[in-house]
C-alpha cells in the first residue's frame, strides 16, 4: 500500500458531541454538515426535493442524528417529525456530511471501516462527487458510488459509476456483491482503488468488481470529494420503510486515503 495522504480516525470518541460545535478534537473540521431534504445547485438554491433520489428524511445537525461514541462517528436515522422552513413536514431525520471544498483527491486507495444499519427502507452510502463540474452538470462530470446498501438485503452491497453527456444518455455501471458470510451489520473495510483508466471495488480486501476505460472516455480524471449519508426511503430500493427498524445507525470508525503503490 502506498503513502497515507489523509486520515480520519473517529473511534474512541468518548461520548456524544454536537456536530456543529466540533466538540471532540475538531473531528469535523474537514466536513460540511448538510441540512434539509432538497438537492441544491452550486449556489445553494434548491432544485429538487428528496435530494434528487426520492429520499424521505430531513437531514439535521442534531446530536441525535450525528454523534460520536467509542466505536466511531454515528449517522443515525430516526422516526422523528421535522419541518422545513417552507412548511413541509417529514416523518424521519438523519445525517449527511461531505468534504466539498475541504478535502478532495484524484486517484488513490480509499478505505472506510464502517458498520451499516439493517432494516427495510434504510439506505447507507459512501460515495464521491466531482469537486468541480468540469464536464457539465450531473451526470456529465461523474459520480463514484464506493458503497451502497439496501437495509432489507443485509448480505448485499453495491458499487456504481454514473456518467454520460446528459440525463438521456446516462450510463450506470453497477456492480453487486453478496457477502460470503455475515452481514453489513458488522464492521467491515470498504475500499476503492482509483487510477487513470480503472476503478476497483473491495470489501474486506476482496476485489469484487472492476470498471475500465480508455483515456478520455469518462470524466473520472478530476478531483472528487467524499460524502457519507444515511437515507430513509428513496429510489435505490422502492419499498415501504419499516419503522420498527428505526433508529438505524451507520457507524464510521475510520477513513484513510493512500497513494497507490507503484
C-alpha positions as CSV (number, residue, x, y, z in Angstrom):
1,X,0.0,0.0,0.0
2,X,1.3,3.5,-0.8
3,X,1.8,6.5,1.3
4,X,-1.0,7.6,3.6
5,X,-2.2,11.1,2.5
6,X,-5.4,11.7,4.6
7,X,-6.8,10.1,7.7
8,X,-9.9,10.5,9.8
9,X,-9.9,8.3,12.9
10,X,-13.3,8.5,14.5
11,X,-13.1,5.6,17.0
12,X,-12.6,6.3,20.7
13,X,-14.7,9.4,20.7
14,X,-15.8,9.1,24.3
15,X,-19.4,10.1,24.3
16,X,-21.7,12.2,22.1
17,X,-20.9,15.6,20.6
18,X,-23.0,18.2,18.8
19,X,-21.6,18.1,15.3
20,X,-21.9,21.8,14.7
21,X,-19.5,22.7,17.5
22,X,-16.7,20.2,16.7
23,X,-16.6,19.3,20.4
24,X,-14.3,16.3,20.1
25,X,-10.9,17.4,18.7
26,X,-12.3,19.3,15.7
27,X,-13.1,16.0,14.1
28,X,-15.5,17.6,11.7
29,X,-13.2,20.3,10.6
30,X,-12.9,18.7,7.1
31,X,-16.7,18.1,6.8
32,X,-19.8,20.1,5.9
33,X,-22.9,19.0,7.7
34,X,-25.9,19.2,5.3
35,X,-29.4,20.3,6.3
36,X,-32.8,19.6,4.7
37,X,-34.3,17.5,2.1
38,X,-33.5,19.4,-1.1
39,X,-30.8,18.8,-3.7
40,X,-29.1,22.1,-4.2
41,X,-27.3,23.8,-7.1
42,X,-23.8,25.2,-6.9
43,X,-25.2,28.4,-5.4
44,X,-27.1,26.7,-2.7
45,X,-30.5,27.0,-4.3
46,X,-33.0,24.1,-4.1
47,X,-33.6,22.3,-7.4
48,X,-35.2,19.0,-6.5
49,X,-36.8,17.6,-3.3
50,X,-35.7,14.2,-1.8
51,X,-32.1,15.0,-2.7
52,X,-32.9,14.0,-6.2
53,X,-33.5,10.4,-5.1
54,X,-37.0,10.4,-3.6
55,X,-35.5,10.3,-0.1
56,X,-38.0,10.8,2.7
57,X,-35.7,12.0,5.6
58,X,-34.8,15.5,6.7
59,X,-31.1,15.8,7.4
60,X,-30.1,17.7,10.6
61,X,-27.1,18.6,12.6
62,X,-28.7,17.5,15.8
63,X,-26.9,15.4,18.4
64,X,-29.4,12.6,17.9
65,X,-28.6,12.3,14.2
66,X,-24.8,12.9,14.2
67,X,-22.7,11.9,17.3
68,X,-19.6,10.1,18.4
69,X,-19.0,7.2,20.8
70,X,-16.2,4.8,21.4
71,X,-17.0,3.0,18.1
72,X,-16.8,6.0,15.8
73,X,-18.9,8.7,14.2
74,X,-22.6,7.8,14.0
75,X,-25.1,8.8,11.4
76,X,-28.5,8.0,12.9
77,X,-31.9,7.8,11.1
78,X,-34.8,8.3,13.4
79,X,-38.6,8.2,13.4
80,X,-38.9,11.9,14.3
81,X,-41.1,14.7,12.9
82,X,-39.2,17.6,11.4
83,X,-40.4,20.7,9.5
84,X,-38.7,22.5,6.7
85,X,-38.7,26.3,6.5
86,X,-41.3,26.2,3.8
87,X,-43.7,24.2,5.9
88,X,-43.1,20.8,4.5
89,X,-43.2,18.1,7.2
90,X,-41.1,15.0,7.4
91,X,-41.5,11.8,9.4
92,X,-37.8,10.9,9.6
93,X,-34.5,12.6,10.4
94,X,-30.9,11.5,9.6
95,X,-27.5,12.9,8.8
96,X,-25.4,13.7,5.7
97,X,-21.8,15.1,5.6
98,X,-19.3,15.8,2.9
99,X,-15.8,17.2,2.3
100,X,-16.6,19.5,-0.6
101,X,-14.0,22.4,-0.7
102,X,-12.2,20.9,2.3
103,X,-10.8,17.7,1.1
104,X,-10.7,16.2,-2.4
105,X,-8.4,13.9,-4.3
106,X,-7.7,12.3,-7.7
107,X,-6.5,8.7,-7.8
108,X,-5.6,6.6,-4.8
109,X,-6.9,4.0,-2.5
110,X,-9.8,5.0,-0.2
111,X,-10.6,2.7,2.8
112,X,-13.6,3.2,5.1
113,X,-14.2,1.0,8.0
114,X,-17.9,1.1,8.8
115,X,-20.9,-0.8,10.2
116,X,-24.2,-0.3,8.4
117,X,-27.8,-0.5,9.6
118,X,-30.1,-3.4,8.8
119,X,-33.8,-2.7,8.1
120,X,-36.1,-2.2,5.2
121,X,-36.0,1.3,3.8
122,X,-32.6,2.2,5.1
123,X,-30.0,3.3,2.5
124,X,-26.5,4.0,3.8
125,X,-23.9,5.2,1.2
126,X,-20.2,6.1,0.9
127,X,-19.6,8.0,-2.3
128,X,-17.7,10.7,-4.2
129,X,-18.7,13.7,-6.3
130,X,-16.7,16.0,-8.5
131,X,-15.1,19.0,-6.8
132,X,-15.7,21.0,-9.9
133,X,-18.2,20.1,-12.7
134,X,-15.6,20.4,-15.4
135,X,-17.6,18.4,-17.9
136,X,-21.0,19.8,-17.1
137,X,-23.9,19.2,-14.7
138,X,-24.7,15.7,-13.4
139,X,-24.1,13.1,-14.8
140,X,-21.6,14.6,-17.2
141,X,-18.9,15.2,-14.6
142,X,-19.5,11.8,-13.0
143,X,-20.4,10.1,-9.7
144,X,-18.5,7.3,-7.9
145,X,-20.5,5.2,-5.5
146,X,-18.0,3.4,-3.4
147,X,-20.6,1.6,-1.3
148,X,-24.4,1.5,-1.2
149,X,-26.6,-0.9,0.7
150,X,-30.2,-1.8,0.9
151,X,-31.0,-2.4,4.6
152,X,-33.5,-5.1,3.8
153,X,-30.8,-7.1,2.0
154,X,-28.1,-7.3,4.7
155,X,-25.7,-9.6,2.9
156,X,-25.5,-7.4,-0.3
157,X,-23.6,-4.3,-1.2
158,X,-23.1,-2.4,-4.4
159,X,-20.7,-0.1,-6.2
160,X,-21.6,2.1,-9.1
161,X,-20.3,4.7,-11.6
162,X,-22.7,7.3,-13.1
163,X,-21.6,9.3,-16.1
164,X,-22.8,10.4,-19.6
165,X,-23.2,13.6,-21.5
166,X,-26.7,14.2,-20.2
167,X,-29.6,12.6,-18.4
168,X,-30.9,11.0,-21.6
169,X,-27.5,9.4,-22.3
170,X,-26.7,8.5,-18.7
171,X,-24.6,5.4,-18.1
172,X,-25.0,3.4,-14.9
173,X,-22.1,0.9,-14.4
174,X,-23.4,-1.0,-11.4
175,X,-21.8,-3.9,-9.5
176,X,-23.4,-6.0,-6.8
177,X,-21.6,-8.3,-4.3
178,X,-23.1,-10.9,-2.0
179,X,-21.1,-11.2,1.3
180,X,-19.9,-14.8,1.7
181,X,-20.5,-14.7,5.5
182,X,-22.1,-12.3,8.0
183,X,-23.9,-9.1,7.2
184,X,-23.5,-5.3,6.7
185,X,-24.4,-5.0,10.4
186,X,-20.8,-5.9,11.3
187,X,-17.7,-3.7,10.9
188,X,-16.1,-4.2,7.5
189,X,-13.4,-2.5,5.4
190,X,-14.9,-1.0,2.3
191,X,-12.3,0.1,-0.2
192,X,-12.0,1.8,-3.6
193,X,-8.9,1.8,-5.8
194,X,-9.0,4.6,-8.4
195,X,-6.3,5.1,-11.1
196,X,-6.1,6.5,-14.6
197,X,-8.3,4.2,-16.6
198,X,-9.7,1.9,-13.9
199,X,-11.7,1.8,-10.6
200,X,-11.9,-1.3,-8.4
201,X,-14.2,-2.1,-5.5
202,X,-13.3,-4.1,-2.4
203,X,-14.8,-5.4,0.8
204,X,-12.6,-6.9,3.5
205,X,-9.7,-7.0,0.9
206,X,-11.7,-8.9,-1.6
207,X,-11.9,-7.2,-5.0
208,X,-15.3,-7.9,-6.3
209,X,-15.6,-5.6,-9.3
210,X,-13.5,-3.5,-11.7
211,X,-14.5,-0.9,-14.3
212,X,-12.0,0.1,-17.0
213,X,-12.0,2.7,-19.8
214,X,-9.7,4.2,-22.3
215,X,-8.3,7.7,-21.7
216,X,-10.9,10.4,-22.5
217,X,-13.9,8.1,-22.4
218,X,-15.2,9.0,-18.9
219,X,-14.9,12.0,-16.6
220,X,-13.0,10.2,-13.8
221,X,-9.8,12.2,-14.3
222,X,-10.6,15.1,-12.0
223,X,-10.6,15.5,-8.2
224,X,-13.6,14.2,-6.3
225,X,-14.8,14.9,-2.7
226,X,-16.2,12.4,-0.2
227,X,-19.8,12.0,1.1
228,X,-21.3,9.9,3.9
229,X,-25.1,9.7,4.4
230,X,-27.9,7.5,5.7
231,X,-31.1,8.0,3.7
232,X,-34.6,6.7,4.6
233,X,-36.6,5.5,1.7
234,X,-35.7,6.6,-1.9
235,X,-35.4,5.1,-5.3
236,X,-32.5,2.8,-4.6
237,X,-34.9,0.3,-3.1
238,X,-38.5,1.2,-3.8
239,X,-40.1,-0.4,-0.7
240,X,-42.0,0.9,2.3
241,X,-40.0,2.0,5.3
242,X,-40.0,-0.5,8.2
243,X,-40.4,2.0,11.0
244,X,-39.7,-0.8,13.6
245,X,-36.1,-0.8,12.3
246,X,-35.6,2.8,13.5
247,X,-33.5,4.2,14.9
248,X,-30.9,2.9,12.4
249,X,-27.2,3.8,12.8
250,X,-24.3,3.9,10.3
251,X,-21.1,3.9,12.3
252,X,-17.8,5.0,10.6
253,X,-14.7,4.1,12.6
254,X,-12.1,5.4,10.2
255,X,-11.3,6.8,6.8
256,X,-8.0,6.6,5.0
257,X,-6.7,7.7,1.6
258,X,-3.4,6.3,0.3
259,X,-1.4,6.9,-2.8
260,X,-1.4,3.8,-5.0
261,X,1.8,1.8,-4.8
262,X,4.0,1.8,-7.9
